[in-house]
Amino acid sequence: MEQTTVAADVHVEDITVNQISLSHPWEWLEKGWRDMMNARRYSFTYGAVIVLISGLMTLGLTGEGLFYIVPFLAAGFYLLAPIIGLGLYQMSAHLERSEPIKFCSALEAWRSNQAQLGVITAGLLIIMQFWMMSNFVLFALLFNGMHPPLENFFGAVFLSGQHNAFAFASLAVGFTLAWVAYAISAISVPMLIDRKVDGFTAIRTSVRAVTQNWAPMALWAVLIVFFIGLGLVTFYIGLAIAMPLVGHATWHAYRDLVPAEH
């Protein structure tokens, strides 16, 4: 399928982006699955580590009586997923070049452009903190500082109909922050491990890629939410497959959206 190139129109240093179609997100999943199978030993280990860390965090918070934070951390997982998938992008890059893969792919990727990756990470962490703080404020305003009981948290907040204001406000804030995070990180992280560019150039390119291809990129966002959501609702177990699949596919999204260097 042919892709047309959209020229940069503001800054001469801007990287051009390709125009894509609605079929591309499905192709990314297919290519991501192929990479996951080709690097199954490393990909599934990577996913298993994510599952283990997620489970331990949940157990720790539950043990401290802070389970009400878990749903918001789970939602925040989407915000940090671009950085969490760092090693998966590196694996796909190695597969693309027919190079051997190592277990320390995440560390290798981080070292390739750590200062600029730090810029993206800091930005996503700020968005994550704002998400958490906004919900704590909403809790304090709507629950008089008290959180719902552990055993019926989700039902009490989102299904009872008694706290519609909180549910609406939380979802609205979450959607807005998630879309901002998605726009700035859709392809910026893979770009930073592939090219020696600064973080702001990568962010600007990612935002243009999303806005200039809003329909296919919106579809890609829905697919990410779906697959990662399946992983979360299966008590994280599904993340062992969902996260590697989405991570490898994201590398191919970057490859299709940004013309290769010559």
VOGU-3710 file (C-alpha; in Angstrom, 3 decimals, decimal comma):
1> meqttvaadv> 0,000/0,000/0,000  1,437/3,349/-1,021  1,950/6,128/1,469  2,190/9,811/0,654  4,557/12,070/2,518  3,384/15,247/4,198  6,086/17,887/4,183  7,070/19,815/7,271  5,634/23,309/7,060  6,883/25,236/10,081
11> hveditvnqi> 10,341/24,196/11,221  13,026/23,076/8,842  14,153/20,551/11,450  10,711/18,941/11,606  10,634/15,346/10,472  8,073/14,542/7,789  5,251/12,101/8,461  3,408/9,730/6,148  -0,298/9,722/5,424  -1,755/6,335/6,392
21> slshpwewle> -5,100/4,567/6,030  -7,483/2,740/8,371  -5,938/-0,566/7,312  -2,573/0,262/8,833  -3,397/-0,368/12,529  -4,471/-3,906/11,636  -1,220/-4,392/9,725  0,730/-3,169/12,769  -0,944/-5,809/14,912  -0,089/-8,486/12,363
31> kgwrdmmnar> 3,546/-7,396/12,238  3,628/-7,046/16,024  2,363/-10,610/16,420  5,049/-11,822/14,022  7,763/-10,058/16,013  6,360/-11,426/19,264  6,523/-14,961/17,892  10,015/-14,467/16,477  11,235/-13,170/19,850  8,839/-15,161/22,018
41> rysftygavi> 11,413/-16,058/24,655  12,254/-12,427/25,276  8,820/-10,928/24,593  6,941/-13,233/26,951  9,586/-12,803/29,641  9,191/-9,044/29,273  5,426/-9,380/29,577  5,747/-11,709/32,575  7,886/-9,157/34,414  5,199/-6,519/33,831
51> vlisglmtlg> 2,566/-8,906/35,205  4,695/-9,668/38,269  5,384/-6,019/39,073  1,723/-5,081/38,583  0,568/-7,908/40,834  3,043/-7,064/43,586  2,024/-3,390/43,524  -1,644/-4,339/43,819  -0,976/-6,724/46,703  1,086/-4,103/48,483
61> ltgeglfyiv> -1,580/-1,408/48,153  -4,316/-3,828/49,198  -2,331/-4,843/52,249  -2,034/-1,204/53,257  -5,766/-0,612/52,808  -5,189/1,525/49,723  -6,986/-0,606/47,156  -9,047/2,387/46,036  -5,877/3,699/44,372  -5,503/0,587/42,194
71> pflaagfyll> -8,182/1,434/39,571  -6,546/4,809/38,991  -3,081/3,273/38,768  -4,474/0,763/36,278  -5,838/3,634/34,206  -2,497/5,373/34,604  -0,844/2,296/33,102  -2,047/3,559/29,730  -0,216/6,838/30,317  3,108/5,142/31,049
81> apiiglglyq> 2,766/2,264/28,566  4,902/4,001/25,890  7,870/3,984/28,277  7,075/0,546/29,707  7,309/-0,849/26,164  10,795/0,552/25,608  12,509/-2,825/25,426  9,922/-4,203/23,031  10,657/-1,465/20,504  14,338/-2,322/20,766
91> msahlersep> 13,596/-5,992/20,128  11,653/-5,138/16,973  14,479/-2,876/15,837  16,924/-5,773/16,209  14,595/-8,139/14,363  14,264/-5,594/11,563  18,052/-5,527/11,176  18,421/-9,306/11,671  20,494/-8,680/14,801  20,582/-10,875/17,928
101> ikfcsaleaw> 18,285/-9,924/20,824  19,417/-9,639/24,433  17,448/-9,793/27,676  18,556/-6,265/28,576  16,743/-4,676/25,616  15,051/-2,043/27,799  18,364/-0,926/29,283  19,973/-0,934/25,857  17,143/1,208/24,471  17,346/3,638/27,393
111> rsnqaqlgvi> 21,100/4,084/27,005  20,732/4,825/23,292  19,223/8,268/23,991  18,695/8,460/27,736  18,648/12,235/28,160  15,875/12,735/25,606  13,962/9,653/26,721  14,082/11,234/30,168  12,220/14,254/28,760  9,367/12,039/27,533
121> taglliimqf> 9,341/10,025/30,753  9,180/13,168/32,870  6,306/14,515/30,807  4,302/11,299/31,123  5,001/11,088/34,865  3,735/14,655/35,293  0,534/13,737/33,458  0,249/10,609/35,623  0,674/12,627/38,822  -1,896/15,160/37,674
131> wmmsnfvlfa> -4,311/12,286/37,000  -3,800/10,863/40,482  -3,999/14,244/42,222  -7,167/15,240/40,394  -8,894/12,055/41,550  -7,729/12,516/45,138  -9,248/16,001/45,074  -12,493/14,595/43,650  -12,546/11,945/46,380  -12,102/14,588/49,060
141> llfngmhppl> -14,880/16,759/47,618  -17,416/14,024/46,956  -16,721/11,526/49,728  -15,828/13,890/52,570  -12,304/12,547/52,487  -13,445/8,926/52,852  -12,987/6,344/50,151  -15,585/3,619/49,418  -15,136/0,199/51,040  -12,774/-2,210/49,300
151> enffgavfls> -15,378/-4,889/48,645  -17,703/-2,702/46,585  -15,465/0,092/45,343  -16,296/-0,106/41,632  -20,006/-0,635/42,181  -20,264/2,137/44,766  -18,491/4,695/42,599  -19,443/3,886/39,023  -22,569/1,705/39,091  -24,662/2,838/42,033
161> gqhnafafas> -25,750/6,095/40,397  -25,089/7,908/43,669  -21,813/9,445/42,576  -22,412/10,327/38,950  -20,591/13,630/39,342  -17,428/11,879/40,477  -17,685/9,207/37,781  -18,208/11,788/35,025  -15,457/14,099/36,271  -12,988/11,237/36,692
171> lavgftlawv> -13,692/9,846/33,226  -13,526/13,304/31,623  -10,199/14,141/33,238  -8,839/10,680/32,419  -9,884/10,858/28,773  -8,349/14,311/28,301  -5,050/13,372/29,909  -4,919/10,045/28,097  -5,409/11,738/24,728  -2,670/14,282/25,479
181> ayaisaisvp> -0,312/11,499/26,575  -1,183/9,476/23,480  -0,574/12,384/21,126  2,867/13,181/22,531  4,034/9,585/22,873  2,382/7,609/20,038  5,665/7,362/18,126  8,064/9,634/20,024  9,637/6,891/22,154  10,450/4,529/19,250
191> mlidrkvdgf> 11,787/7,543/17,358  14,156/8,439/20,185  15,746/4,989/20,234  16,002/4,997/16,433  17,287/8,526/15,810  19,492/11,015/17,583  16,821/13,704/17,853  15,763/15,792/20,805  12,673/14,969/22,846  10,713/18,014/21,744
201> tairtsvrav> 11,261/17,231/18,066  10,034/13,691/18,717  6,979/14,993/20,589  6,184/17,494/17,845  6,476/14,765/15,213  4,230/12,442/17,233  1,554/15,113/17,625  1,614/15,840/13,894  1,426/12,130/13,088  -1,676/11,805/15,273
211> tqnwapmalw> -3,429/14,969/14,102  -2,669/14,496/10,388  -3,874/10,885/10,554  -6,611/11,353/13,133  -8,924/8,551/11,925  -6,406/5,658/11,741  -4,621/6,915/14,860  -7,925/7,073/16,740  -8,540/3,474/15,652  -5,056/2,553/16,863
221> avlivffigl> -5,798/4,193/20,233  -9,016/2,161/20,532  -7,135/-1,050/19,743  -4,491/-0,245/22,359  -7,183/0,420/24,973  -8,906/-2,833/24,054  -5,881/-5,122/24,219  -4,312/-3,547/27,297  -7,766/-3,485/28,900  -8,074/-7,235/28,364
231> glvtfyigla> -4,762/-7,630/30,094  -5,842/-5,532/33,062  -9,238/-7,177/33,615  -7,662/-10,646/33,629  -5,877/-9,723/36,859  -2,871/-8,622/34,769  -2,216/-12,123/33,399  -3,283/-11,094/29,909  -0,652/-8,344/29,926  1,947/-11,056/29,320
241> iamplvghat> 0,636/-11,196/25,745  -1,144/-7,863/25,299  1,801/-5,664/26,231  4,341/-7,378/23,939  1,823/-7,387/21,090  1,078/-3,672/21,411  4,732/-2,824/22,018  6,017/-4,589/18,917  3,137/-3,206/16,856  4,000/0,323/18,022
251> whayrdlvpa> 7,439/-0,029/16,456  5,811/-0,779/13,117  3,432/2,146/13,590  6,485/4,370/13,904  8,051/2,826/10,826  4,953/3,444/8,713  4,375/6,964/10,002  7,913/8,337/9,735  9,965/8,030/6,538  13,201/6,108/7,038
261> eh> 16,456/8,030/7,166  18,643/7,776/4,106
//
